[in-house]
Every structure is written in C-alpha cells, then in structure tokens.
C-alpha cells in the first residue's frame, strides 16, 4: 500500500484482518508464517508513518483555537 513519500508497507493477511477489527477465536498455524524480525520491521514502519503524520499536523491547542475562532482554510503551523 503506497504511503506518503513513496513508502510501502506489505501487510501479512493476519495484520490486515486485525486492522479491520477481525480477530481469530483461537490459534492458527498461519500466525507462524512471519518471524519476529518481520513483525519488528512492520511495527517500525508503522511508527515511522505515524511520526510523519504527526510532523505535519498542527498541535492540538492550535487546532482547537482555530475551530473555536471559526476560521476556515489552512490550519496554523504547528508550534
């Protein structure tokens, strides 16, 4: 799935299901397909994407002040 900056995260089928809120009722051998390093890399990629999103978002107080003031258009820069 392409993300900002050309990053790509390949997801294991179980990760996709988990992300959609679909959980297994019991253990399934398919869970052993990914090793610990793949899972760690995946989680690191997620952390990176979250950090990119946070970097471009305004601070919470700035967002609230903008909404409360009834301003429209571009949000003020993050402090």
Rosetta blueprint (number, residue, H / E / L):
1 X L
2 X E
3 X L
4 X H
5 X H
6 X H
7 X L
8 X E
9 X L
10 X L
11 X L
12 X L
13 X H
14 X H
15 X H
16 X H
17 X H
18 X H
19 X H
20 X L
21 X L
22 X L
23 X L
24 X L
25 X L
26 X L
27 X L
28 X L
29 X H
30 X H
31 X H
32 X H
33 X L
34 X L
35 X L
36 X H
37 X H
38 X H
39 X H
40 X H
41 X H
42 X H
43 X H
44 X H
45 X H
46 X H
47 X H
48 X H
49 X H
50 X H
51 X H
52 X H
53 X H
54 X H
55 X H
56 X H
57 X L
58 X L
59 X L
60 X H
61 X H
62 X H
63 X H
64 X H
65 X H
66 X H
67 X H
68 X H
69 X L
70 X L
71 X L
72 X L
73 X L
74 X L
75 X L
76 X L
77 X L
78 X L
79 X L
